[in-house]
């Protein structure tokens, strides 16, 4: 088994799942590694974009329940803790989905800000078939991202859908041909990268809080004021007037 890996190409970080032989199911050890990588990324203010990707035929098939029996160590970290950390991650997050997205991995993808899929992408949430009751924020993400009717269809009927249907219901923010996935991911990175970090990351954070009905007005107003009084705002105005690309510094 190969643990998830982190690659830094400032300002982008890429986390890759590396167990295609097990459809990239996440073990308890993988969850620990992922949480540590997310913490590293959050502490590195130079990183403004995080890409999640995988090797092999499948993006991820969720949590490997059998790993609980194989690992005698007591671990309090849960799959949902890692997925919540992805949603709460400071950078903009992109899920690059080259294949099947199953079980809890559907929520892992929904926790990202953008989800790019290809023709080989499909999804399936079998919780009801397995007697699993999905956790709170996972249910909230399904409803806030997809709407209540679609959430019920996917969670209560355990319906498998293909990439075109995933795009039509809003699960995928972009759908491309298989060979174009890497280019489409890079194109999205190139669109986001020039943005002003204070406004970009601040709005991402508060949009997610609005989706969970947890908006903190004091924190929102503080972040608005920080952006309004920043050197980046002056640079943005000057660049607009001078018809040149802005060079933002994040302060």
LINTA-V224789 format. One record per residue. N is the residue number from 1. RES is the residue in one small letter. PHI is phi in whole degrees, 0 to 359 (NA if undefined). NEAR is the number of other C-alpha atoms within 8 Angstrom. D_CENTER is the distance of its C-alpha to the mean C-alpha in whole Angstrom. Layout:
BEGIN
n=N res=RES phi=PHI near=NEAR d_center=D_CENTER
n=N res=RES phi=PHI near=NEAR d_center=D_CENTER
END
This chain:
BEGIN
n=1 res=x phi=NA near=3 d_center=23
n=2 res=x phi=251 near=5 d_center=21
n=3 res=x phi=290 near=10 d_center=19
n=4 res=x phi=303 near=11 d_center=15
n=5 res=x phi=242 near=8 d_center=16
n=6 res=x phi=239 near=9 d_center=15
n=7 res=x phi=237 near=7 d_center=16
n=8 res=x phi=250 near=8 d_center=17
n=9 res=x phi=226 near=6 d_center=18
n=10 res=x phi=310 near=7 d_center=18
n=11 res=x phi=265 near=10 d_center=16
n=12 res=x phi=250 near=12 d_center=14
n=13 res=x phi=248 near=14 d_center=12
n=14 res=x phi=234 near=11 d_center=11
n=15 res=x phi=258 near=13 d_center=11
n=16 res=x phi=239 near=11 d_center=12
n=17 res=x phi=272 near=13 d_center=13
n=18 res=x phi=232 near=11 d_center=17
n=19 res=x phi=235 near=13 d_center=19
n=20 res=x phi=297 near=11 d_center=20
n=21 res=x phi=293 near=6 d_center=23
n=22 res=x phi=246 near=6 d_center=21
n=23 res=x phi=57 near=12 d_center=19
n=24 res=x phi=57 near=16 d_center=16
n=25 res=x phi=296 near=11 d_center=17
n=26 res=x phi=262 near=12 d_center=16
n=27 res=x phi=273 near=11 d_center=19
n=28 res=x phi=299 near=13 d_center=19
n=29 res=x phi=292 near=8 d_center=20
n=30 res=x phi=300 near=10 d_center=16
n=31 res=x phi=298 near=13 d_center=15
n=32 res=x phi=297 near=9 d_center=17
n=33 res=x phi=298 near=10 d_center=16
n=34 res=x phi=299 near=10 d_center=12
n=35 res=x phi=296 near=10 d_center=13
n=36 res=x phi=296 near=8 d_center=16
n=37 res=x phi=294 near=10 d_center=14
n=38 res=x phi=297 near=11 d_center=11
n=39 res=x phi=298 near=8 d_center=14
n=40 res=x phi=300 near=8 d_center=16
n=41 res=x phi=295 near=10 d_center=13
n=42 res=x phi=298 near=11 d_center=14
n=43 res=x phi=281 near=6 d_center=17
n=44 res=x phi=262 near=7 d_center=17
n=45 res=x phi=291 near=7 d_center=18
n=46 res=x phi=285 near=6 d_center=18
n=47 res=x phi=271 near=13 d_center=15
n=48 res=x phi=243 near=13 d_center=13
n=49 res=x phi=224 near=14 d_center=10
n=50 res=x phi=236 near=13 d_center=8
n=51 res=x phi=252 near=12 d_center=8
n=52 res=x phi=254 near=11 d_center=7
n=53 res=x phi=214 near=13 d_center=10
n=54 res=x phi=219 near=15 d_center=13
n=55 res=x phi=254 near=12 d_center=17
n=56 res=x phi=90 near=10 d_center=19
n=57 res=x phi=283 near=9 d_center=19
n=58 res=x phi=243 near=14 d_center=16
n=59 res=x phi=293 near=16 d_center=13
n=60 res=x phi=189 near=14 d_center=13
n=61 res=x phi=244 near=15 d_center=15
n=62 res=x phi=83 near=13 d_center=14
n=63 res=x phi=270 near=11 d_center=16
n=64 res=x phi=274 near=10 d_center=20
n=65 res=x phi=300 near=7 d_center=22
n=66 res=x phi=295 near=6 d_center=25
n=67 res=x phi=292 near=9 d_center=24
n=68 res=x phi=295 near=10 d_center=25
n=69 res=x phi=283 near=7 d_center=28
n=70 res=x phi=283 near=6 d_center=28
n=71 res=x phi=249 near=7 d_center=27
n=72 res=x phi=284 near=6 d_center=30
n=73 res=x phi=293 near=4 d_center=28
n=74 res=x phi=278 near=4 d_center=27
n=75 res=x phi=227 near=5 d_center=24
n=76 res=x phi=271 near=4 d_center=22
n=77 res=x phi=293 near=9 d_center=19
n=78 res=x phi=248 near=8 d_center=17
n=79 res=x phi=307 near=9 d_center=14
n=80 res=x phi=295 near=9 d_center=13
n=81 res=x phi=298 near=8 d_center=13
n=82 res=x phi=291 near=12 d_center=11
n=83 res=x phi=296 near=11 d_center=8
n=84 res=x phi=298 near=10 d_center=10
n=85 res=x phi=295 near=10 d_center=9
n=86 res=x phi=295 near=12 d_center=6
n=87 res=x phi=298 near=10 d_center=6
n=88 res=x phi=275 near=7 d_center=9
n=89 res=x phi=301 near=10 d_center=8
n=90 res=x phi=299 near=8 d_center=11
n=91 res=x phi=289 near=10 d_center=10
n=92 res=x phi=290 near=12 d_center=8
n=93 res=x phi=245 near=13 d_center=5
n=94 res=x phi=232 near=14 d_center=5
n=95 res=x phi=264 near=13 d_center=5
n=96 res=x phi=257 near=14 d_center=9
n=97 res=x phi=256 near=14 d_center=11
n=98 res=x phi=272 near=15 d_center=14
n=99 res=x phi=197 near=13 d_center=16
n=100 res=x phi=297 near=14 d_center=16
n=101 res=x phi=236 near=16 d_center=13
n=102 res=x phi=235 near=13 d_center=15
n=103 res=x phi=58 near=13 d_center=15
n=104 res=x phi=299 near=11 d_center=13
n=105 res=x phi=296 near=12 d_center=10
n=106 res=x phi=298 near=13 d_center=10
n=107 res=x phi=286 near=12 d_center=9
n=108 res=x phi=302 near=10 d_center=6
n=109 res=x phi=291 near=9 d_center=5
n=110 res=x phi=297 near=12 d_center=6
n=111 res=x phi=290 near=11 d_center=5
n=112 res=x phi=277 near=13 d_center=2
n=113 res=x phi=288 near=10 d_center=5
n=114 res=x phi=224 near=9 d_center=7
n=115 res=x phi=227 near=15 d_center=7
n=116 res=x phi=255 near=16 d_center=11
n=117 res=x phi=241 near=16 d_center=13
n=118 res=x phi=228 near=15 d_center=16
n=119 res=x phi=300 near=10 d_center=20
n=120 res=x phi=279 near=10 d_center=19
n=121 res=x phi=283 near=13 d_center=16
n=122 res=x phi=211 near=12 d_center=17
n=123 res=x phi=221 near=13 d_center=16
n=124 res=x phi=200 near=13 d_center=18
n=125 res=x phi=243 near=13 d_center=17
n=126 res=x phi=267 near=11 d_center=21
n=127 res=x phi=308 near=12 d_center=21
n=128 res=x phi=295 near=11 d_center=24
n=129 res=x phi=291 near=7 d_center=26
n=130 res=x phi=258 near=6 d_center=25
n=131 res=x phi=78 near=6 d_center=26
n=132 res=x phi=264 near=7 d_center=23
n=133 res=x phi=263 near=6 d_center=22
n=134 res=x phi=294 near=7 d_center=18
n=135 res=x phi=278 near=7 d_center=17
n=136 res=x phi=303 near=6 d_center=17
n=137 res=x phi=290 near=8 d_center=14
n=138 res=x phi=295 near=10 d_center=13
n=139 res=x phi=299 near=10 d_center=16
n=140 res=x phi=297 near=9 d_center=15
n=141 res=x phi=295 near=12 d_center=12
n=142 res=x phi=303 near=13 d_center=13
n=143 res=x phi=288 near=11 d_center=16
n=144 res=x phi=290 near=10 d_center=15
n=145 res=x phi=277 near=9 d_center=12
n=146 res=x phi=245 near=12 d_center=15
n=147 res=x phi=93 near=9 d_center=18
n=148 res=x phi=295 near=9 d_center=21
n=149 res=x phi=294 near=6 d_center=22
n=150 res=x phi=292 near=10 d_center=20
n=151 res=x phi=301 near=13 d_center=18
n=152 res=x phi=295 near=9 d_center=22
n=153 res=x phi=301 near=10 d_center=22
n=154 res=x phi=282 near=12 d_center=19
n=155 res=x phi=275 near=12 d_center=20
n=156 res=x phi=269 near=8 d_center=23
n=157 res=x phi=262 near=8 d_center=25
n=158 res=x phi=50 near=13 d_center=22
n=159 res=x phi=271 near=10 d_center=22
n=160 res=x phi=276 near=9 d_center=21
n=161 res=x phi=229 near=9 d_center=20
n=162 res=x phi=267 near=9 d_center=20
n=163 res=x phi=297 near=15 d_center=18
n=164 res=x phi=293 near=8 d_center=20
n=165 res=x phi=292 near=8 d_center=20
n=166 res=x phi=300 near=13 d_center=16
n=167 res=x phi=290 near=12 d_center=16
n=168 res=x phi=292 near=8 d_center=19
n=169 res=x phi=270 near=9 d_center=18
n=170 res=x phi=93 near=9 d_center=15
n=171 res=x phi=294 near=11 d_center=12
n=172 res=x phi=268 near=14 d_center=12
n=173 res=x phi=275 near=9 d_center=12
n=174 res=x phi=207 near=8 d_center=14
n=175 res=x phi=233 near=12 d_center=16
n=176 res=x phi=228 near=11 d_center=18
n=177 res=x phi=290 near=8 d_center=21
n=178 res=x phi=308 near=9 d_center=20
n=179 res=x phi=286 near=5 d_center=22
n=180 res=x phi=260 near=9 d_center=20
n=181 res=x phi=300 near=14 d_center=16
n=182 res=x phi=296 near=8 d_center=16
n=183 res=x phi=295 near=7 d_center=18
n=184 res=x phi=295 near=10 d_center=16
n=185 res=x phi=297 near=11 d_center=13
n=186 res=x phi=293 near=8 d_center=15
n=187 res=x phi=299 near=8 d_center=17
n=188 res=x phi=293 near=8 d_center=14
n=189 res=x phi=302 near=10 d_center=14
n=190 res=x phi=295 near=8 d_center=17
n=191 res=x phi=287 near=8 d_center=17
n=192 res=x phi=280 near=8 d_center=15
n=193 res=x phi=307 near=9 d_center=16
n=194 res=x phi=283 near=9 d_center=20
n=195 res=x phi=291 near=8 d_center=19
n=196 res=x phi=287 near=10 d_center=20
n=197 res=x phi=302 near=11 d_center=18
n=198 res=x phi=299 near=11 d_center=19
n=199 res=x phi=283 near=9 d_center=19
n=200 res=x phi=301 near=9 d_center=16
n=201 res=x phi=284 near=12 d_center=14
n=202 res=x phi=295 near=10 d_center=16
n=203 res=x phi=294 near=8 d_center=16
n=204 res=x phi=303 near=9 d_center=12
n=205 res=x phi=300 near=10 d_center=13
n=206 res=x phi=283 near=10 d_center=16
n=207 res=x phi=298 near=8 d_center=14
n=208 res=x phi=296 near=9 d_center=12
n=209 res=x phi=293 near=11 d_center=15
n=210 res=x phi=298 near=9 d_center=17
n=211 res=x phi=299 near=8 d_center=15
n=212 res=x phi=263 near=9 d_center=16
n=213 res=x phi=58 near=6 d_center=19
n=214 res=x phi=232 near=7 d_center=19
n=215 res=x phi=297 near=9 d_center=20
n=216 res=x phi=257 near=7 d_center=22
n=217 res=x phi=296 near=6 d_center=25
n=218 res=x phi=297 near=6 d_center=26
n=219 res=x phi=293 near=7 d_center=23
n=220 res=x phi=299 near=10 d_center=22
n=221 res=x phi=296 near=8 d_center=26
n=222 res=x phi=296 near=8 d_center=25
n=223 res=x phi=290 near=10 d_center=22
n=224 res=x phi=298 near=9 d_center=24
n=225 res=x phi=297 near=8 d_center=27
n=226 res=x phi=298 near=9 d_center=26
n=227 res=x phi=290 near=12 d_center=24
n=228 res=x phi=294 near=7 d_center=28
n=229 res=x phi=258 near=7 d_center=30
n=230 res=x phi=270 near=9 d_center=28
n=231 res=x phi=293 near=7 d_center=29
n=232 res=x phi=297 near=12 d_center=26
n=233 res=x phi=295 near=10 d_center=28
n=234 res=x phi=298 near=8 d_center=31
n=235 res=x phi=295 near=11 d_center=30
n=236 res=x phi=297 near=11 d_center=28
n=237 res=x phi=295 near=8 d_center=31
n=238 res=x phi=296 near=9 d_center=33
n=239 res=x phi=296 near=11 d_center=31
n=240 res=x phi=296 near=10 d_center=31
n=241 res=x phi=293 near=6 d_center=35
n=242 res=x phi=270 near=6 d_center=35
n=243 res=x phi=53 near=6 d_center=33
n=244 res=x phi=222 near=6 d_center=31
n=245 res=x phi=294 near=6 d_center=28
n=246 res=x phi=285 near=10 d_center=27
n=247 res=x phi=245 near=7 d_center=26
n=248 res=x phi=276 near=12 d_center=24
n=249 res=x phi=239 near=7 d_center=24
n=250 res=x phi=85 near=7 d_center=22
n=251 res=x phi=207 near=8 d_center=25
END
